[in-house]
Every structure is written in structure tokens, then in C-alpha cells.
Amino acid sequence: MIQARHQRRDGSQAERTALRSMLQEFYGRRIRKTADLRSGACCTDETAQRYAEILELLPAEVRERHYGCGCPLPVDDLTGLTVLDLGAGAGVDAFIALKCVGPTGFLHGIDMTPEQLDVARRNARPVAERFGHASTNIAFHEGFIETADAIPDASVDLVISDCVINLSPAKEEVFRTVWRVLKPGGEMYISDIAADRRVPESIRSDPLLVAECLGGAEYEHDWFDTMRDAGFMEPRVVSRSLVQEEALGQPVRFSSLTVRAFKLYDMERRCEDYGQLATYRGSLPQVPARFVLDDHHVFEAQRPAPVCRNTARMLTETRLGAHFEITPPIRHFGLFDCGPTASAAPSSGGSCC
């Protein structure tokens, strides 16, 4: 049976409750460490490679419960930001982000699994002390990522999430909530699994494949439409890697995508050319030679590069504005040739700390 995009939308309350109960059992009681997972979808080593020194400061019970398909932390200066980690689990990504924001920032983590939250909460103060923070500037909240009830409107600079949104029974609500909690100019930076087609029912209804992040994966173009419907008109792929090429005998390509999008109003629907140039100042100590915005925008320090109007706004109306010089619009020249190139963003590299 052919399934249109809107037919795959939010399930009934009973279906949501059943899915959440299954996931709480899976991640709370069945899976105690990364090695317990059967598939490789949630077993990336990208975070371990990039933040090895920080991970060494985390307790073993935290490190052993790291499930993710990418690294959901932008490689730039996060000092002083308020960050929200959706689906924080035992806290690995949240604690790394805590180190990056420093003592003047704040970290919120949300998760619905009590067993994982217990691990994160009992380690919050010791980890903050190891980082040299005078106070515990981190809070873990029990709740659902679809609503994030503990987080006020327009209070967050950066929302991160690592291979969790695919588990949600209501992805539209998740992205609307991300838009709600972000400040104007704030950023969503997430890693998750997407598919090259609408996933067949046999995969979507398999409990193990759902729990291990394949069954709930969206068709990539539907997924991006969902972000746009929530307000994020220009979501950008930062990096991607192939995870799996089939499941249950079905030829579905599952990929891990890291995506960034900004809360900017009245964005162009297409990449439009206004004759603007962007120059990266090289002022981020983490990446002095070049800055990677996405898989088709890599800015060398001090080298002007043409940009579309939307990219110009991303580089001026966000925290990145301090690190770029942008020429004013001249006039409209039509569409801007904007798309991925062979020099895609690397999957690992510098650190934000």
C-alpha cells in the first residue's frame, strides 16, 4: 500500500504510550551499555574521536551508556550558551556540551527514561566539579522531547540531539517545540537517522528495529519538510554517512545525518543571489583556518566567498556574526547556485572546547 507523507503522521495516544513504554523498557532495563545494541546505527565513535580528553573525565557508567549516530555539537565557540539536549540519556553529550559552554553557560537535558536519568543526575555535580565549575550549571528533566515542558519559550541558544528524534511518535511536535524554546537566531544541531525512501511497514513495526533507530527513521525529504513546517526554512546537512543498506530483506538505505538549522524569520524559499560575499575572520580558536557551515559551505579564513541571501543571514543574525564580514545586498540576480560539493564536511575534526 502506498503511504503518503501525511498518512504517517502522529499516532493515537494509545500508540504513543505503547511505543514510549517499549523504549523505556529497552533503554532503561534491557540495554545497560553500548555493547548491548545489536545494530550499528547507534554506535558511532565520532564523539569519542573528537572529545576523547573530555570523555576521560566522565565516570565509566556514563561513558558506557552512550548511544548515538553522530556528534551533535557544532565545532565553534559555545562559551556562555544555554543548551538543551533532547533525549539526554545518561548524559554523555550533555556533559561534553557542559564543558564547552563553560561555567557561564547552562545545560538542560531531557529524557523520559528514569534509569538513565538516575545515572545522569547522580553524576552531574561530580562532573561539573571535575570541569572546575563553581556551581552545578546543569539540570536533567524527566519528560518528553515532544513538549519539553520544563523549558520556557525563547530561552535556549542551542538545541542538540543525538539519534533520538527518530524514536519519537510525533516528530512534528518535536520540531515545533525546538522552534518554541529557541531564542531568535538560536540553532538546532542534531544527528539522526534518515532513509532514502519511506520505510516499509514491516520495518516500521519491528520493535527491535524501532528501538535501534531504524524503524522510526523518516524518508529524508519528508523529514526536511517536517523541519520546514515547524519554521526551519533552511535546514542544512553538515555531514552524512551510510549506516545500513537493507533491513529485513528490504533495500532501504539508512544514513546518519548531522543537520543544522537556525531560528530566523522570513527566510527565502530558495537560495537567492543578491551579490553578497562572506569572509571568515579566522577568529574561532577551535577552527582558525576554515569554518564548515554545511556540506557545501566551507569558508577559508580571510578569503571572500559568494553566498546566497539565506547563508548571509545565517552568518550575521546568529552567534556566528562575530566571526564573519558580510557585504550588503547589491540587487537581486536570480537563483544562487547552492548545493553540495565534493568537499563535504568532515565527520570528525576539531573540538568546541
TORTORZA-975346 format. One line per field, with one value per residue (C-alpha): residue in one letter; residue number from 1; x negated, y negated, z. Coordinates in Angstrom, 3 decimals, always signed. Each point is the difference from the previous one (the first is absolute). Example, Ala and Ser with C-alpha at 12.3 -4.5 7.8 and 13.67 -1.06 7.14 Angstrom:
TORTORZA-975346
logu = (A_S)
drengu = (1_2)
east = (-12.300_-1.370)
north = (+4.500_-3.440)
up = (+7.800_-0.660)
end
This chain:
TORTORZA-975346
logu = (M_I_Q_A_R_H_Q_R_R_D_G_S_Q_A_E_R_T_A_L_R_S_M_L_Q_E_F_Y_G_R_R_I_R_K_T_A_D_L_R_S_G_A_C_C_T_D_E_T_A_Q_R_Y_A_E_I_L_E_L_L_P_A_E_V_R_E_R_H_Y_G_C_G_C_P_L_P_V_D_D_L_T_G_L_T_V_L_D_L_G_A_G_A_G_V_D_A_F_I_A_L_K_C_V_G_P_T_G_F_L_H_G_I_D_M_T_P_E_Q_L_D_V_A_R_R_N_A_R_P_V_A_E_R_F_G_H_A_S_T_N_I_A_F_H_E_G_F_I_E_T_A_D_A_I_P_D_A_S_V_D_L_V_I_S_D_C_V_I_N_L_S_P_A_K_E_E_V_F_R_T_V_W_R_V_L_K_P_G_G_E_M_Y_I_S_D_I_A_A_D_R_R_V_P_E_S_I_R_S_D_P_L_L_V_A_E_C_L_G_G_A_E_Y_E_H_D_W_F_D_T_M_R_D_A_G_F_M_E_P_R_V_V_S_R_S_L_V_Q_E_E_A_L_G_Q_P_V_R_F_S_S_L_T_V_R_A_F_K_L_Y_D_M_E_R_R_C_E_D_Y_G_Q_L_A_T_Y_R_G_S_L_P_Q_V_P_A_R_F_V_L_D_D_H_H_V_F_E_A_Q_R_P_A_P_V_C_R_N_T_A_R_M_L_T_E_T_R_L_G_A_H_F_E_I_T_P_P_I_R_H_F_G_L_F_D_C_G_P_T_A_S_A_A_P_S_S_G_G_S_C_C)
drengu = (1_2_3_4_5_6_7_8_9_10_11_12_13_14_15_16_17_18_19_20_21_22_23_24_25_26_27_28_29_30_31_32_33_34_35_36_37_38_39_40_41_42_43_44_45_46_47_48_49_50_51_52_53_54_55_56_57_58_59_60_61_62_63_64_65_66_67_68_69_70_71_72_73_74_75_76_77_78_79_80_81_82_83_84_85_86_87_88_89_90_91_92_93_94_95_96_97_98_99_100_101_102_103_104_105_106_107_108_109_110_111_112_113_114_115_116_117_118_119_120_121_122_123_124_125_126_127_128_129_130_131_132_133_134_135_136_137_138_139_140_141_142_143_144_145_146_147_148_149_150_151_152_153_154_155_156_157_158_159_160_161_162_163_164_165_166_167_168_169_170_171_172_173_174_175_176_177_178_179_180_181_182_183_184_185_186_187_188_189_190_191_192_193_194_195_196_197_198_199_200_201_202_203_204_205_206_207_208_209_210_211_212_213_214_215_216_217_218_219_220_221_222_223_224_225_226_227_228_229_230_231_232_233_234_235_236_237_238_239_240_241_242_243_244_245_246_247_248_249_250_251_252_253_254_255_256_257_258_259_260_261_262_263_264_265_266_267_268_269_270_271_272_273_274_275_276_277_278_279_280_281_282_283_284_285_286_287_288_289_290_291_292_293_294_295_296_297_298_299_300_301_302_303_304_305_306_307_308_309_310_311_312_313_314_315_316_317_318_319_320_321_322_323_324_325_326_327_328_329_330_331_332_333_334_335_336_337_338_339_340_341_342_343_344_345_346_347_348_349_350_351_352_353)
east = (+0.000_-1.388_-0.346_+0.205_-1.986_+2.985_+1.192_-3.147_+0.650_+0.644_+1.522_+2.740_-0.682_+0.124_-2.623_-2.229_+0.286_-0.792_-3.069_-1.293_+0.473_-1.924_-2.855_-0.142_-0.277_-2.621_-2.290_+0.783_-0.269_-1.085_-2.894_-2.602_-2.907_-0.742_-1.277_+3.497_+1.358_+0.305_-0.152_-2.633_+2.407_-0.507_-3.652_-2.009_-3.473_-0.007_+0.582_-2.680_-2.499_+0.730_+0.363_-2.249_-1.552_+3.383_+1.340_-2.919_+1.387_+3.426_+0.857_-0.026_+3.733_+0.704_-2.408_+1.323_+3.525_-0.721_+2.345_-0.243_-0.445_-2.059_-1.436_+2.669_-2.338_-0.946_-3.744_-0.226_+0.069_+2.908_-1.202_+2.834_+2.828_+3.136_+0.271_+2.838_-0.755_+3.104_-0.154_-3.028_-0.052_-2.823_-1.520_-3.044_+0.833_+1.433_-3.177_-2.198_+2.185_-0.297_-3.773_+0.372_+2.354_-2.204_+1.017_+1.926_+2.285_+2.795_+0.979_+3.488_+0.507_+3.385_+0.707_+2.971_-1.963_-0.399_-2.874_-2.110_+0.916_-1.124_-3.469_-0.143_+1.280_-2.271_-3.002_+0.948_-1.730_-3.178_-0.405_+0.544_-2.621_-2.463_+0.537_-0.821_+3.461_+0.744_+3.655_+2.014_+1.206_+1.802_+3.503_+1.544_+3.783_+2.260_+2.409_+0.757_-1.987_+3.280_+0.940_-3.097_+2.380_-2.820_-1.532_+1.426_+0.645_-2.944_-2.445_-2.541_-2.907_-0.694_+2.063_-1.901_+1.160_-1.780_+2.007_+3.132_+2.529_+0.440_+1.391_+2.738_+3.595_+0.646_-2.954_+2.013_+0.539_-3.696_-1.036_+2.753_-1.265_-3.577_+1.195_+1.923_-2.887_-2.676_-0.803_+0.146_-3.249_-0.383_-1.090_+1.174_-2.921_+0.975_-1.270_+2.557_+0.893_+1.849_+0.971_-0.172_+3.694_+3.101_-0.740_+2.196_+2.474_-1.879_-2.989_+2.060_+1.863_-3.028_-0.634_-3.746_-0.536_+2.068_-1.950_-3.316_+0.882_+0.849_+3.743_+0.854_-2.279_+1.723_-0.422_-2.601_+2.123_+3.043_-2.244_-1.243_+3.565_+0.924_-2.753_+1.172_+3.600_-1.224_-1.660_-3.529_+0.104_-3.683_-1.171_-3.524_-1.792_-3.402_-1.124_+1.400_-1.154_+1.607_+1.208_+1.775_+1.182_+2.819_+2.185_+2.158_-0.896_+1.289_-2.437_+0.241_-3.117_-0.251_-2.421_-1.169_+0.457_-1.229_+2.248_-0.016_+2.750_+0.510_+3.051_+0.168_+3.224_+1.032_-2.704_-0.013_+1.656_-2.946_-3.637_+0.144_-2.977_-0.395_-3.684_-1.217_-3.420_-0.859_-3.474_-0.871_-2.250_-1.776_+0.906_+1.253_-2.938_+1.487_-0.104_-2.361_-0.688_+3.506_+3.592_+2.441_+3.578_+1.390_-0.925_-0.227_-1.272_-3.584_-1.478_-3.760_-1.222_-0.328_+1.229_+3.229_+2.579_+3.332_+3.051_+3.761_+2.220_+0.982_-3.614_-0.876_+2.707_-1.225_-3.414_+1.220_+3.165_-1.358_-2.925_-2.160_+0.356_-2.993_-2.244_+1.076_-0.015_+2.915_+0.372_+3.430_+2.487_-0.529_+3.114_+1.743_-1.824_+2.323_-0.667_-3.283_-1.787_+0.026_-0.493_-2.278_-3.468_-2.643_-1.640_+2.659_-0.448_-2.235_+1.635_-2.560_-2.488_-0.483_+1.647_+2.263_-1.878)
north = (+0.000_-3.391_-2.344_-3.748_-2.195_-1.161_+3.546_+0.630_-2.788_+0.112_+3.224_+0.326_-0.624_+3.758_+0.578_-2.691_+1.489_+3.491_-1.211_-2.006_+2.923_+2.271_-2.493_-0.596_+3.746_+0.336_-2.855_+0.082_+3.696_+2.084_-2.132_-0.818_-0.937_-0.744_+3.524_+1.385_-1.497_+2.431_-2.416_-2.621_-2.890_-1.429_+0.913_-2.774_-0.773_-3.552_-1.584_+2.188_-1.053_-3.712_-0.296_+2.750_-2.260_-1.080_+3.560_+1.018_-2.338_+1.699_+2.930_+3.425_+0.559_-3.110_+0.840_+3.564_-1.265_-2.114_+0.719_-2.210_-0.131_-3.185_-2.915_-2.644_-2.805_-2.884_-0.517_-3.615_-2.077_+1.015_-1.939_-1.394_+1.564_+1.562_+3.456_+2.535_+3.678_+1.863_+3.648_-0.539_+3.562_+0.593_-3.344_+0.529_-2.693_-2.254_+0.170_-0.674_-3.003_-1.108_-0.089_-2.002_-2.651_-0.429_-1.337_-2.931_+2.204_+2.377_+3.461_+1.526_+3.689_+1.640_+3.723_+2.255_+2.980_-0.114_+2.485_-2.078_-3.241_+1.490_+0.538_-3.523_-1.705_+1.716_-0.904_-3.604_-1.620_+2.142_-0.630_-3.765_-0.025_+1.891_-2.681_-2.660_-1.523_-1.790_+1.055_+2.681_-1.754_+3.056_+1.403_+3.246_+0.027_+3.030_-0.589_+0.397_-1.632_-0.720_-2.652_-0.789_-1.441_-0.994_-2.399_-3.543_-1.578_-1.717_+0.906_+2.238_-0.884_+3.500_+3.208_+3.247_+3.602_+3.227_+2.735_-0.557_-1.863_+3.101_+1.727_-2.586_+0.907_-3.694_-1.529_-3.042_-0.911_+0.422_-2.530_-2.431_+0.218_-0.616_-3.131_-1.074_+0.271_-1.555_-3.674_-1.941_+0.831_+3.181_+3.267_+3.594_+2.403_+3.664_+3.386_+2.605_+2.815_-0.640_+2.333_-0.287_+0.964_+0.329_+2.924_+3.081_+1.032_+3.249_-2.061_-2.711_+2.567_+2.061_-0.847_+0.659_-2.063_-2.821_+0.078_+0.069_-3.105_+1.451_+0.712_-3.599_-1.607_-2.418_-0.257_-2.755_-2.400_+0.489_-0.650_-3.295_-1.000_+0.574_-2.371_-2.616_+0.368_-0.829_-3.209_+1.123_-1.027_+0.741_+3.180_+0.852_+3.353_-0.300_+3.593_+3.402_+3.604_+3.232_+2.172_+2.913_+0.890_+2.405_+1.250_+3.123_+0.634_-3.445_-2.184_-3.126_-2.141_-1.443_-2.883_-1.945_-3.720_-2.914_-2.977_-3.615_-2.604_-3.456_-1.735_-2.833_-1.545_-0.768_+2.104_+0.316_+3.161_+0.515_-1.019_-3.484_-1.977_-3.595_-0.319_+0.433_+1.190_+1.627_-0.064_+2.156_-1.959_+3.115_-1.140_+3.304_+1.594_+3.461_-0.402_-2.858_+1.151_+0.718_+0.117_+2.682_-1.228_+2.986_+2.518_-2.684_-3.032_+0.225_-3.444_-0.483_-2.698_-3.445_+1.259_-1.652_+2.435_-0.653_+0.973_+0.045_-2.277_+2.751_+0.944_-3.668_-0.234_+3.168_-1.623_-3.366_+0.522_+2.803_+0.465_+0.512_-3.688_-0.908_+2.112_-1.052_-3.100_-0.117_-2.522_-1.641_+1.188_-1.690_+1.037_+3.232_+2.074_+3.035_+3.434_+0.747_+3.209_+1.571_+3.711_+2.711_+0.318_+2.681_-1.675_+1.064_-0.816_+2.394_+2.368_-0.771_-2.685_-2.820_-0.504_-2.750_-0.116)
up = (+0.000_-0.971_+2.986_-0.419_+2.320_+2.005_+0.578_+2.013_+2.456_+3.741_+1.293_+2.584_+3.683_+0.611_-2.707_+1.458_+3.485_-1.257_-1.918_+2.936_+2.371_-2.343_-0.310_+3.757_+0.563_-2.754_+1.019_+3.700_+0.818_-3.019_-1.291_+2.648_-2.257_-3.642_-0.622_+0.699_-3.243_-2.916_-2.943_-0.699_-0.553_+3.500_+0.483_-1.626_+1.314_-1.372_+3.405_+1.582_-2.647_+0.254_+3.773_+1.368_+2.640_+1.357_+0.006_+2.213_+2.655_-0.008_+2.281_-1.637_+0.589_-2.083_-2.825_-0.258_-0.676_-3.032_-2.910_-3.067_-3.764_-0.267_+1.942_+0.683_+1.042_-2.318_-0.390_+1.124_+3.163_+2.261_+3.062_+2.086_-2.013_+1.424_-1.584_-0.027_-0.663_-1.175_+1.050_+2.228_+1.317_+2.489_-0.960_-2.237_-2.579_+2.702_+2.077_-3.035_-0.818_+3.643_-0.371_-3.216_+1.417_+3.062_+3.415_-1.500_-2.102_+0.961_-1.137_+0.073_-0.741_-0.585_+0.002_+0.725_+1.364_+3.820_+0.089_-2.361_+1.735_+3.329_-1.469_-1.420_+3.142_+2.497_-2.130_-0.765_+2.969_-0.071_-3.726_+0.385_+2.752_-2.208_-2.620_+2.587_+0.169_+3.233_-0.139_-1.739_-3.138_-1.344_+0.558_-1.199_-0.406_-0.318_-2.870_-3.671_-2.780_-1.832_+2.583_+2.150_+2.599_+2.365_-2.543_-0.409_-3.390_-1.723_+2.781_-1.794_-2.300_-1.327_-0.159_-0.550_-0.376_-0.876_-1.734_+2.085_-2.139_-2.194_+3.114_+0.457_-0.909_-0.781_-1.815_-1.102_+3.645_+0.753_-2.636_+0.992_+3.571_-1.112_-1.812_+3.128_+2.458_-2.236_+0.229_-3.297_-1.772_+2.049_-1.562_-0.267_-0.559_-0.092_-1.115_-1.005_-2.386_-3.262_-2.853_-3.773_-0.278_+2.168_+2.277_-0.593_+2.681_+0.686_+1.213_+1.696_+2.099_+1.049_+3.701_-0.106_-3.160_+1.483_+3.276_-1.861_-2.028_-3.427_+0.198_+0.890_-2.560_-2.372_-3.747_-0.196_-2.063_+2.256_+2.992_-1.417_-0.892_+3.645_+1.100_-2.491_+1.176_+3.523_-1.231_-0.902_-3.654_-0.728_+1.747_-1.160_-0.048_+1.679_-0.546_-0.861_+0.121_-1.144_+2.887_-1.682_-3.505_+0.828_+2.840_+0.121_-3.641_-1.072_-2.021_+2.154_+0.396_+3.492_+0.530_+3.018_-0.658_+2.059_-0.706_+1.119_-0.279_+1.470_+1.408_-2.528_-1.202_-3.610_-1.632_-3.783_-1.321_-2.351_-0.087_-1.534_-1.271_+1.210_-0.874_+3.577_+1.165_+3.327_+1.573_+2.982_+2.347_+1.294_+3.493_+1.383_+1.836_-0.565_-3.801_-0.936_-3.578_-1.252_+1.189_-1.165_-0.082_-1.886_-2.685_-2.680_+1.905_+1.241_+0.625_-0.052_+2.361_-1.620_-3.405_-1.233_-1.364_-1.747_+2.064_-0.489_+2.049_+2.448_+0.690_+0.488_+2.651_+1.759_+0.234_+1.284_+2.070_+2.208_+2.376_-3.125_-0.856_+2.160_-2.215_-3.514_-2.148_-2.446_-2.802_-0.336_-2.646_-3.378_-1.914_-0.900_-2.635_+0.006_+1.415_+1.760_-0.999_+3.448_+0.537_+1.400_-1.476_+0.036_+2.989_+2.488_+3.645_+1.884_+2.476_+2.674_+0.761_+2.443_+3.333_+1.273_+3.282)
end
